[in-house]
Amino acid sequence: MGVSVGLGQYWGTVPVATTPDGPCCHSGADDLLPILSYVVLQTGLPQLLSECAALEEFIHEGYLIGEEGYCLTSLQSALSYVESLQ
């Protein structure tokens, strides 16, 4: 399952805001962790935790400052949250 499919399924479970033009949904940084946690749970990839650890170990430090670092940190946060549920 891709993130876009997970996002669509997530918005199906979250109330949608209503504007004068009709219903709308805007996602922001606050929505990222729940969505990413949902996608992590739905992927069913048993090696995802070890792949994330390998990325953390071998990624070039220059990547940790930018968008890639933000994505890796978000994934680590989602994995940590999912682990805490078990």
Secondary structure as GFF3:
##gff-version 3
##sequence-region A 1 86
A	DSSP	alpha_helix	3	13	.	.	.	ID=ss1
A	DSSP	beta_strand	17	19	.	.	.	ID=ss2
A	DSSP	beta_strand	22	24	.	.	.	ID=ss3
A	DSSP	alpha_helix	29	43	.	.	.	ID=ss4
A	DSSP	alpha_helix	48	58	.	.	.	ID=ss5
A	DSSP	three_ten_helix	61	64	.	.	.	ID=ss6
A	DSSP	alpha_helix	67	85	.	.	.	ID=ss7
###
